[in-house]
Amino acid sequence: MKACVLTGAGGAIGGAIARVLAGSGWRVLGVDLAYRDDEATPSPLSARITCDIRDESAFRSCLRAFADAEPVRGLVNCAGFYPIEPFADSDSTSWRRQVDVNFLAPVIACHALLPGMVEAGWGRIVNITSDSSRTGAARLAVYAGTKGGLLSFSKSLAQEVGRTGVTVNCVSPGTIQVPTTDADMAGKLARKIPVGRLGKPEDVAAAVDFLMSEAAEYITGEVVSVGGGLTMVG
């Protein structure tokens, strides 16, 4: 059974990814600031660490702890921070947090865990980006920019390690309905989406599950949009 690290494991999308990967035979090692515990449902996480991934030293320590305990052959960077606000009303504190969480943390995780995958001759890295990085999104300018940076980083890293047995891909969600999604806004958005509904966390998880599998060995440097076709119509 292979082990993978999942950042953002405590969120709605991260939780769905954890459940699907665990069902596919991965030992899922979670990293997040907080977790939603449900006594009625067993956790899909084999282990978890509470950590602020903006703190590079602490983040590297928890990644090292996972790697020292067992070989890590997979990485899913799902943690994200996306304040919805007009750019003119935002400030550098918000910008830095978005850069730290959405871009630098995935880069740090790749830097820490990639050598073990290369040495083993096998590995899977999936970075969660966003369709907003390709279409743009009002009131999400910095967020979209950080996700665009992560997309470019992923493609470049995929080229660098292409012959090592390690693949690097992106899953790019569109609008995903989570517990905090406003119902009225969800209805308005759904009418614009070709498939007629918002995405579910499980939709994102299914794409991640495939890219983490043996079957995806010939796919690298790619971006899989999970947006119901909205990027086709703008």
C-alpha positions as a Markdown table, in Angstrom:
| # | Residue | x | y | z |
|---|---|---|---|---|
| 1 | Met | 0.0 | 0.0 | 0.0 |
| 2 | Lys | 1.5 | 3.3 | -1.1 |
| 3 | Ala | 1.4 | 6.5 | 1.0 |
| 4 | Cys | 0.5 | 10.0 | -0.2 |
| 5 | Val | 0.5 | 13.4 | 1.5 |
| 6 | Leu | -2.7 | 15.5 | 1.1 |
| 7 | Thr | -2.6 | 19.2 | 2.1 |
| 8 | Gly | -5.9 | 20.8 | 2.8 |
| 9 | Ala | -7.2 | 17.4 | 4.1 |
| 10 | Gly | -9.6 | 19.0 | 6.5 |
| 11 | Gly | -11.7 | 20.9 | 3.9 |
| 12 | Ala | -14.7 | 19.7 | 1.9 |
| 13 | Ile | -12.7 | 19.0 | -1.3 |
| 14 | Gly | -9.7 | 17.6 | 0.6 |
| 15 | Gly | -12.0 | 15.3 | 2.6 |
| 16 | Ala | -13.6 | 13.9 | -0.6 |
| 17 | Ile | -10.1 | 13.4 | -2.1 |
| 18 | Ala | -9.0 | 11.6 | 1.1 |
| 19 | Arg | -12.0 | 9.2 | 0.9 |
| 20 | Val | -11.5 | 8.3 | -2.7 |
| 21 | Leu | -7.8 | 7.8 | -2.5 |
| 22 | Ala | -8.2 | 5.7 | 0.6 |
| 23 | Gly | -10.7 | 3.6 | -1.3 |
| 24 | Ser | -8.2 | 3.1 | -4.0 |
| 25 | Gly | -5.6 | 1.7 | -1.6 |
| 26 | Trp | -3.6 | 4.8 | -0.7 |
| 27 | Arg | -2.5 | 5.5 | 2.9 |
| 28 | Val | -3.5 | 9.1 | 3.1 |
| 29 | Leu | -1.4 | 11.4 | 5.3 |
| 30 | Gly | -3.2 | 14.6 | 6.0 |
| 31 | Val | -2.0 | 18.1 | 6.6 |
| 32 | Asp | -4.2 | 21.1 | 7.6 |
| 33 | Leu | -4.9 | 23.8 | 10.1 |
| 34 | Ala | -8.0 | 22.1 | 11.3 |
| 35 | Tyr | -10.2 | 19.0 | 10.7 |
| 36 | Arg | -13.9 | 18.3 | 10.6 |
| 37 | Asp | -14.3 | 15.2 | 12.8 |
| 38 | Asp | -17.4 | 13.2 | 12.3 |
| 39 | Glu | -17.8 | 10.5 | 15.0 |
| 40 | Ala | -20.3 | 8.6 | 12.8 |
| 41 | Thr | -17.9 | 8.3 | 9.9 |
| 42 | Pro | -14.4 | 6.8 | 10.3 |
| 43 | Ser | -11.7 | 9.1 | 9.1 |
| 44 | Pro | -10.1 | 8.1 | 5.7 |
| 45 | Leu | -6.8 | 9.5 | 6.9 |
| 46 | Ser | -4.2 | 7.0 | 8.0 |
| 47 | Ala | -2.4 | 9.8 | 9.9 |
| 48 | Arg | -2.7 | 13.6 | 10.2 |
| 49 | Ile | -0.7 | 16.5 | 11.4 |
| 50 | Thr | -2.1 | 20.0 | 12.3 |
| 51 | Cys | 0.2 | 22.5 | 10.7 |
| 52 | Asp | 0.3 | 26.0 | 9.3 |
| 53 | Ile | 1.8 | 25.5 | 5.9 |
| 54 | Arg | 2.8 | 29.1 | 5.7 |
| 55 | Asp | 5.5 | 28.3 | 8.2 |
| 56 | Glu | 8.1 | 26.7 | 6.0 |
| 57 | Ser | 10.1 | 25.2 | 8.9 |
| 58 | Ala | 7.1 | 23.6 | 10.5 |
| 59 | Phe | 5.7 | 22.4 | 7.2 |
| 60 | Arg | 9.0 | 20.8 | 6.2 |
| 61 | Ser | 9.2 | 19.2 | 9.6 |
| 62 | Cys | 5.8 | 17.5 | 9.3 |
| 63 | Leu | 6.6 | 16.4 | 5.7 |
| 64 | Arg | 9.9 | 14.9 | 7.0 |
| 65 | Ala | 8.0 | 13.1 | 9.8 |
| 66 | Phe | 5.7 | 11.5 | 7.2 |
| 67 | Ala | 8.6 | 10.5 | 4.9 |
| 68 | Asp | 10.7 | 9.1 | 7.8 |
| 69 | Ala | 7.8 | 6.9 | 8.9 |
| 70 | Glu | 7.1 | 5.4 | 5.5 |
| 71 | Pro | 8.0 | 5.9 | 1.8 |
| 72 | Val | 5.8 | 8.7 | 0.3 |
| 73 | Arg | 4.9 | 8.1 | -3.3 |
| 74 | Gly | 2.2 | 10.6 | -3.9 |
| 75 | Leu | 1.4 | 14.2 | -3.2 |
| 76 | Val | -1.9 | 16.2 | -3.6 |
| 77 | Asn | -1.6 | 19.9 | -2.9 |
| 78 | Cys | -5.2 | 20.9 | -2.1 |
| 79 | Ala | -4.9 | 23.6 | 0.5 |
| 80 | Gly | -6.1 | 27.0 | -0.7 |
| 81 | Phe | -7.0 | 30.5 | 0.5 |
| 82 | Tyr | -9.3 | 32.6 | -1.6 |
| 83 | Pro | -10.7 | 35.8 | -0.1 |
| 84 | Ile | -13.4 | 37.2 | -2.5 |
| 85 | Glu | -12.8 | 40.9 | -2.6 |
| 86 | Pro | -12.3 | 43.8 | -5.0 |
| 87 | Phe | -8.6 | 44.1 | -5.7 |
| 88 | Ala | -8.7 | 47.8 | -4.8 |
| 89 | Asp | -9.9 | 46.9 | -1.3 |
| 90 | Ser | -7.3 | 44.1 | -0.7 |
| 91 | Asp | -3.9 | 44.6 | 0.9 |
| 92 | Ser | -0.5 | 43.1 | 1.0 |
| 93 | Thr | -1.3 | 40.9 | 4.0 |
| 94 | Ser | -3.9 | 39.1 | 2.0 |
| 95 | Trp | -1.7 | 38.9 | -1.1 |
| 96 | Arg | 1.1 | 37.3 | 0.9 |
| 97 | Arg | -1.1 | 34.8 | 2.5 |
| 98 | Gln | -2.5 | 33.8 | -0.9 |
| 99 | Val | 1.0 | 33.4 | -2.4 |
| 100 | Asp | 2.2 | 31.5 | 0.7 |
| 101 | Val | -0.7 | 29.0 | 0.7 |
| 102 | Asn | -1.6 | 28.7 | -2.9 |
| 103 | Phe | 1.8 | 28.8 | -4.5 |
| 104 | Leu | 4.8 | 28.5 | -2.2 |
| 105 | Ala | 3.4 | 25.7 | 0.0 |
| 106 | Pro | 2.9 | 23.4 | -3.0 |
| 107 | Val | 6.4 | 24.2 | -4.2 |
| 108 | Ile | 7.9 | 23.4 | -0.8 |
| 109 | Ala | 6.0 | 20.1 | -0.6 |
| 110 | Cys | 7.2 | 19.1 | -4.0 |
| 111 | His | 10.8 | 20.1 | -3.1 |
| 112 | Ala | 10.6 | 18.0 | 0.1 |
| 113 | Leu | 9.0 | 14.9 | -1.3 |
| 114 | Leu | 10.1 | 14.7 | -4.9 |
| 115 | Pro | 13.6 | 13.2 | -4.2 |
| 116 | Gly | 12.1 | 10.1 | -2.6 |
| 117 | Met | 9.8 | 9.5 | -5.6 |
| 118 | Val | 12.6 | 10.0 | -8.1 |
| 119 | Glu | 14.8 | 7.6 | -6.2 |
| 120 | Ala | 12.0 | 5.0 | -6.2 |
| 121 | Gly | 11.4 | 5.5 | -9.9 |
| 122 | Trp | 7.7 | 6.1 | -9.3 |
| 123 | Gly | 5.5 | 9.0 | -8.0 |
| 124 | Arg | 2.4 | 11.0 | -8.5 |
| 125 | Ile | 1.9 | 14.7 | -7.9 |
| 126 | Val | -1.4 | 16.4 | -8.4 |
| 127 | Asn | -1.7 | 20.1 | -7.8 |
| 128 | Ile | -5.2 | 21.6 | -7.4 |
| 129 | Thr | -5.3 | 24.8 | -9.4 |
| 130 | Ser | -8.4 | 26.7 | -10.6 |
| 131 | Asp | -10.3 | 27.4 | -13.8 |
| 132 | Ser | -10.0 | 31.1 | -12.7 |
| 133 | Ser | -6.3 | 30.9 | -13.6 |
| 134 | Arg | -7.2 | 30.5 | -17.2 |
| 135 | Thr | -10.4 | 32.5 | -17.6 |
| 136 | Gly | -9.8 | 35.2 | -15.0 |
| 137 | Ala | -12.2 | 36.0 | -12.2 |
| 138 | Ala | -13.4 | 39.4 | -10.9 |
| 139 | Arg | -12.7 | 39.8 | -7.1 |
| 140 | Leu | -10.3 | 36.9 | -7.2 |
| 141 | Ala | -7.4 | 38.5 | -9.1 |
| 142 | Val | -4.6 | 37.5 | -6.8 |
| 143 | Tyr | -6.0 | 34.1 | -6.2 |
| 144 | Ala | -6.2 | 33.5 | -9.9 |
| 145 | Gly | -2.7 | 34.7 | -10.3 |
| 146 | Thr | -1.3 | 32.3 | -7.7 |
| 147 | Lys | -3.1 | 29.4 | -9.2 |
| 148 | Gly | -1.8 | 30.4 | -12.6 |
| 149 | Gly | 1.7 | 30.3 | -11.2 |
| 150 | Leu | 1.1 | 26.9 | -9.8 |
| 151 | Leu | -0.1 | 25.7 | -13.1 |
| 152 | Ser | 3.1 | 26.9 | -14.9 |
| 153 | Phe | 5.3 | 25.5 | -12.1 |
| 154 | Ser | 3.5 | 22.1 | -12.5 |
| 155 | Lys | 4.1 | 22.0 | -16.3 |
| 156 | Ser | 7.7 | 23.0 | -15.9 |
| 157 | Leu | 8.4 | 20.4 | -13.2 |
| 158 | Ala | 6.7 | 17.7 | -15.3 |
| 159 | Gln | 9.2 | 18.4 | -18.1 |
| 160 | Glu | 12.1 | 18.2 | -15.6 |
| 161 | Val | 11.1 | 14.8 | -14.1 |
| 162 | Gly | 9.5 | 13.3 | -17.1 |
| 163 | Arg | 11.9 | 10.4 | -17.4 |
| 164 | Thr | 12.0 | 9.5 | -13.8 |
| 165 | Gly | 8.7 | 7.7 | -13.4 |
| 166 | Val | 7.1 | 10.7 | -11.6 |
| 167 | Thr | 4.1 | 12.4 | -13.2 |
| 168 | Val | 3.0 | 16.0 | -12.3 |
| 169 | Asn | -0.5 | 17.1 | -13.2 |
| 170 | Cys | -3.1 | 19.7 | -12.3 |
| 171 | Val | -6.8 | 19.3 | -11.5 |
| 172 | Ser | -8.5 | 22.6 | -12.1 |
| 173 | Pro | -11.9 | 23.0 | -10.4 |
| 174 | Gly | -14.6 | 25.4 | -11.6 |
| 175 | Thr | -17.3 | 26.4 | -9.2 |
| 176 | Ile | -17.6 | 23.7 | -6.5 |
| 177 | Gln | -20.5 | 23.6 | -4.1 |
| 178 | Val | -19.3 | 23.3 | -0.5 |
| 179 | Pro | -21.2 | 23.8 | 2.8 |
| 180 | Thr | -20.5 | 27.6 | 2.8 |
| 181 | Thr | -21.8 | 28.2 | -0.8 |
| 182 | Asp | -24.7 | 30.7 | -0.9 |
| 183 | Ala | -27.8 | 28.9 | -2.2 |
| 184 | Asp | -29.1 | 31.9 | -4.3 |
| 185 | Met | -25.6 | 32.4 | -5.8 |
| 186 | Ala | -25.4 | 28.7 | -6.6 |
| 187 | Gly | -28.6 | 28.8 | -8.6 |
| 188 | Lys | -27.4 | 31.7 | -10.6 |
| 189 | Leu | -24.1 | 30.1 | -11.4 |
| 190 | Ala | -25.6 | 26.8 | -12.3 |
| 191 | Arg | -27.6 | 28.4 | -15.0 |
| 192 | Lys | -24.4 | 29.4 | -16.8 |
| 193 | Ile | -22.8 | 26.0 | -16.6 |
| 194 | Pro | -23.4 | 23.7 | -19.6 |
| 195 | Val | -24.1 | 20.6 | -17.5 |
| 196 | Gly | -26.6 | 22.6 | -15.4 |
| 197 | Arg | -25.2 | 22.3 | -11.9 |
| 198 | Leu | -22.3 | 23.3 | -9.7 |
| 199 | Gly | -19.5 | 20.8 | -9.2 |
| 200 | Lys | -19.3 | 18.5 | -6.1 |
| 201 | Pro | -16.2 | 17.8 | -4.1 |
| 202 | Glu | -16.5 | 14.2 | -5.4 |
| 203 | Asp | -16.2 | 15.4 | -9.0 |
| 204 | Val | -12.8 | 16.9 | -8.2 |
| 205 | Ala | -11.8 | 13.8 | -6.2 |
| 206 | Ala | -12.6 | 11.5 | -9.1 |
| 207 | Ala | -10.2 | 13.4 | -11.4 |
| 208 | Val | -7.5 | 13.3 | -8.7 |
| 209 | Asp | -8.0 | 9.6 | -8.2 |
| 210 | Phe | -7.4 | 8.8 | -11.8 |
| 211 | Leu | -4.2 | 11.0 | -12.1 |
| 212 | Met | -2.8 | 9.3 | -9.0 |
| 213 | Ser | -3.4 | 5.8 | -10.5 |
| 214 | Glu | -1.1 | 3.4 | -12.4 |
| 215 | Ala | -3.4 | 3.9 | -15.4 |
| 216 | Ala | -2.3 | 7.6 | -15.7 |
| 217 | Glu | 1.4 | 6.8 | -16.2 |
| 218 | Tyr | 1.4 | 8.3 | -19.7 |
| 219 | Ile | -0.2 | 11.6 | -18.6 |
| 220 | Thr | 2.0 | 14.4 | -17.2 |
| 221 | Gly | 2.1 | 18.1 | -17.4 |
| 222 | Glu | -1.6 | 18.2 | -18.1 |
| 223 | Val | -4.5 | 20.3 | -16.7 |
| 224 | Val | -7.9 | 18.6 | -16.2 |
| 225 | Ser | -10.7 | 21.0 | -15.8 |
| 226 | Val | -13.6 | 20.0 | -13.5 |
| 227 | Gly | -15.9 | 22.8 | -14.3 |
| 228 | Gly | -19.0 | 21.4 | -16.1 |
| 229 | Gly | -17.8 | 22.8 | -19.4 |
| 230 | Leu | -17.9 | 26.5 | -18.4 |
| 231 | Thr | -14.5 | 27.2 | -19.8 |
| 232 | Met | -15.9 | 26.4 | -23.3 |
| 233 | Val | -18.5 | 29.2 | -23.1 |
| 234 | Gly | -16.5 | 31.8 | -21.2 |
